[in-house]
Amino acid sequence: MKVLVTGASGYLGGRLCHALLRHGHSVRAFVRRTSDLSSLPTISDGVALELAYGDVTDYPSLLAACSGCHVVFHAAALVEPWLPDPSRFISVNIGGLKNVIRAYKETDTIEKIIYTSSFFALGSTDGYTADESQMHSAKFFCTEYEKSKAVADKIALEAAKEGVPIVAVYPGVIYGPGKVTAGNVVARMIVERFSGRLPGYIGYGNDKFSFSHVDDVVDGHISALDKGQQGQRYLLTGENASFMQVFDIAAAITNTKTPRFSIPLFVIEIYGWLSVLFARVTGKLPLISPPTVSCLRHQWAYSCEKAKRELNYKPRGLTEGLEEVLPWLKNLGAIKY
């Protein structure tokens, strides 16, 4: 089939394009003129990859990119925990989805939309493990990103009720080889840990996140194309663990010492505020910001049993995933051990 991938130059989007091509699909990658295309297959390799330039916030360019396509994988999103201009979350994460739905209604070839949402869209799970039935309470948001994805989630579900053939998938904290970007926060944390810039644990291990290997998430997206049902939600999550456990597993794999102390979250929050002030001066986005710390004060644990059952989703464990990530980072020269 002819497939359009929005956000194709991103961490997840690039690997999704590779996988779709391996499955025999003809892929049109929707990218901005300024995008780094290093994660995409090169057209010189003879693959059926086509580039379409534009932006999900620019409807005419998106509509043109949708022309003749049978499936849209809408993976474009701003995934930063903090931006100096929070309105960008609304225009990209909410407005982008609205434009995709509008484009579906104005074309006659699109048969299915696979929408990449986020576990944040379902809300925190302090003290329990949630499944797809959970709806965000919308009473409090840790980040503007979380708020935008929760609002977009409701838009997607309403569109499905109106007959739009949309399937929503919800990855956890995506990690794995590929790009060391904001979308690969585990790799960034490991780099900070091994460089000595993050000398201790983040907090006391009360946080909990659901970690998803990027290639498992990609496989889940492709399964959603073949098996996902209109209007259904599928959590593409994985092992639920704290960042303390991530650091301990990394230490065990590399035969290095675990951190000797924990850094209280209020200290990290102060550092986050200083990082935000520095970011406003330099324009370089911070690794840690106050919204990040707000997320760490909560738990985000989810069950992916529905995806396992209906999509044949097979997430690997955190240890297995990190056994791949750590040598990759070492080969990049990003860490030493």
FENFENLIN-V977990 format. One record per residue. N is the residue number from 1. RES is the residue in one small letter. OMEGA is omega as a letter, one per 40 degrees, with the letter a starting at -180 (* if undefined). NEAR is the number of other C-alpha atoms within 10 Angstrom. Layout:
N/RES/OMEGA/NEAR + N/RES/OMEGA/NEAR
This chain:
1/m/i/13 + 2/k/a/18 + 3/v/i/25 + 4/l/i/29 + 5/v/i/27 + 6/t/a/31 + 7/g/a/23 + 8/a/a/30 + 9/s/a/24 + 10/g/a/25 + 11/y/i/24 + 12/l/a/25 + 13/g/a/23 + 14/g/a/24 + 15/r/i/21 + 16/l/i/26 + 17/c/i/28 + 18/h/a/19 + 19/a/i/17 + 20/l/i/20 + 21/l/i/16 + 22/r/i/11 + 23/h/i/11 + 24/g/a/12 + 25/h/i/17 + 26/s/a/19 + 27/v/i/25 + 28/r/a/23 + 29/a/a/25 + 30/f/a/26 + 31/v/i/23 + 32/r/i/18 + 33/r/a/11 + 34/t/a/8 + 35/s/i/12 + 36/d/a/12 + 37/l/a/17 + 38/s/a/12 + 39/s/a/18 + 40/l/i/20 + 41/p/i/17 + 42/t/a/13 + 43/i/a/11 + 44/s/i/8 + 45/d/i/8 + 46/g/i/8 + 47/v/a/16 + 48/a/i/16 + 49/l/i/22 + 50/e/i/15 + 51/l/i/18 + 52/a/a/20 + 53/y/i/17 + 54/g/a/20 + 55/d/a/20 + 56/v/i/26 + 57/t/i/20 + 58/d/a/14 + 59/y/a/18 + 60/p/a/14 + 61/s/i/15 + 62/l/i/23 + 63/l/i/18 + 64/a/a/14 + 65/a/a/24 + 66/c/a/28 + 67/s/i/17 + 68/g/a/15 + 69/c/i/21 + 70/h/a/18 + 71/v/i/22 + 72/v/i/26 + 73/f/a/26 + 74/h/a/23 + 75/a/a/25 + 76/a/i/25 + 77/a/i/23 + 78/l/a/21 + 79/v/i/18 + 80/e/i/20 + 81/p/a/23 + 82/w/i/21 + 83/l/i/21 + 84/p/i/12 + 85/d/a/7 + 86/p/i/14 + 87/s/i/11 + 88/r/i/17 + 89/f/a/23 + 90/i/a/19 + 91/s/a/18 + 92/v/a/20 + 93/n/i/26 + 94/i/a/22 + 95/g/i/19 + 96/g/i/25 + 97/l/i/24 + 98/k/i/20 + 99/n/i/19 + 100/v/i/23 + 101/i/i/20 + 102/r/a/15 + 103/a/i/20 + 104/y/a/24 + 105/k/a/12 + 106/e/i/13 + 107/t/a/16 + 108/d/a/13 + 109/t/a/15 + 110/i/a/22 + 111/e/a/14 + 112/k/i/23 + 113/i/i/25 + 114/i/a/22 + 115/y/i/24 + 116/t/i/22 + 117/s/a/27 + 118/s/i/24 + 119/f/i/25 + 120/f/a/24 + 121/a/a/24 + 122/l/i/25 + 123/g/a/25 + 124/s/a/26 + 125/t/a/17 + 126/d/i/15 + 127/g/i/11 + 128/y/i/10 + 129/t/a/14 + 130/a/i/19 + 131/d/a/18 + 132/e/a/19 + 133/s/a/9 + 134/q/i/13 + 135/m/a/14 + 136/h/a/19 + 137/s/a/12 + 138/a/i/13 + 139/k/a/6 + 140/f/i/11 + 141/f/i/20 + 142/c/a/20 + 143/t/i/21 + 144/e/i/20 + 145/y/i/25 + 146/e/a/26 + 147/k/a/22 + 148/s/a/25 + 149/k/i/25 + 150/a/i/25 + 151/v/a/16 + 152/a/i/21 + 153/d/i/27 + 154/k/i/14 + 155/i/i/16 + 156/a/a/24 + 157/l/i/18 + 158/e/i/14 + 159/a/i/16 + 160/a/i/18 + 161/k/i/13 + 162/e/i/10 + 163/g/i/10 + 164/v/a/21 + 165/p/a/21 + 166/i/i/26 + 167/v/a/26 + 168/a/i/26 + 169/v/a/25 + 170/y/i/24 + 171/p/i/27 + 172/g/i/27 + 173/v/a/24 + 174/i/i/24 + 175/y/i/26 + 176/g/i/25 + 177/p/i/20 + 178/g/i/20 + 179/k/i/17 + 180/v/a/18 + 181/t/i/15 + 182/a/i/17 + 183/g/i/19 + 184/n/a/20 + 185/v/i/17 + 186/v/i/22 + 187/a/i/25 + 188/r/i/18 + 189/m/i/20 + 190/i/i/21 + 191/v/i/21 + 192/e/a/16 + 193/r/a/19 + 194/f/i/18 + 195/s/a/13 + 196/g/i/10 + 197/r/i/10 + 198/l/a/15 + 199/p/a/16 + 200/g/i/17 + 201/y/i/22 + 202/i/a/24 + 203/g/a/21 + 204/y/i/14 + 205/g/i/15 + 206/n/i/15 + 207/d/i/20 + 208/k/i/25 + 209/f/i/24 + 210/s/a/24 + 211/f/a/28 + 212/s/i/24 + 213/h/a/26 + 214/v/a/25 + 215/d/i/21 + 216/d/i/20 + 217/v/i/28 + 218/v/i/22 + 219/d/i/20 + 220/g/i/28 + 221/h/a/30 + 222/i/i/18 + 223/s/i/16 + 224/a/i/27 + 225/l/a/18 + 226/d/a/11 + 227/k/a/14 + 228/g/a/23 + 229/q/a/17 + 230/q/i/19 + 231/g/a/19 + 232/q/i/15 + 233/r/a/23 + 234/y/i/29 + 235/l/i/27 + 236/l/a/36 + 237/t/a/32 + 238/g/a/28 + 239/e/i/22 + 240/n/a/22 + 241/a/i/19 + 242/s/i/23 + 243/f/i/21 + 244/m/i/21 + 245/q/i/16 + 246/v/a/19 + 247/f/i/22 + 248/d/i/16 + 249/i/i/18 + 250/a/i/23 + 251/a/a/16 + 252/a/a/13 + 253/i/a/15 + 254/t/a/13 + 255/n/i/10 + 256/t/a/12 + 257/k/i/11 + 258/t/i/17 + 259/p/a/16 + 260/r/a/8 + 261/f/i/12 + 262/s/i/14 + 263/i/a/14 + 264/p/a/13 + 265/l/a/18 + 266/f/i/12 + 267/v/i/12 + 268/i/i/18 + 269/e/i/18 + 270/i/i/15 + 271/y/i/15 + 272/g/i/20 + 273/w/i/16 + 274/l/i/15 + 275/s/i/19 + 276/v/i/23 + 277/l/i/15 + 278/f/a/14 + 279/a/i/17 + 280/r/i/13 + 281/v/a/9 + 282/t/a/9 + 283/g/i/12 + 284/k/a/11 + 285/l/a/18 + 286/p/i/20 + 287/l/i/19 + 288/i/i/20 + 289/s/i/24 + 290/p/i/23 + 291/p/i/21 + 292/t/i/18 + 293/v/i/22 + 294/s/i/15 + 295/c/a/20 + 296/l/i/21 + 297/r/a/17 + 298/h/i/18 + 299/q/a/22 + 300/w/a/27 + 301/a/a/27 + 302/y/i/27 + 303/s/i/19 + 304/c/a/23 + 305/e/a/19 + 306/k/i/16 + 307/a/i/23 + 308/k/a/16 + 309/r/a/10 + 310/e/a/14 + 311/l/a/22 + 312/n/i/15 + 313/y/a/24 + 314/k/a/18 + 315/p/i/23 + 316/r/i/16 + 317/g/a/14 + 318/l/i/21 + 319/t/i/16 + 320/e/a/12 + 321/g/a/20 + 322/l/i/21 + 323/e/i/15 + 324/e/a/12 + 325/v/a/21 + 326/l/i/23 + 327/p/i/17 + 328/w/i/17 + 329/l/i/20 + 330/k/i/13 + 331/n/i/11 + 332/l/a/10 + 333/g/a/10 + 334/a/i/17 + 335/i/i/17 + 336/k/i/14 + 337/y/*/10
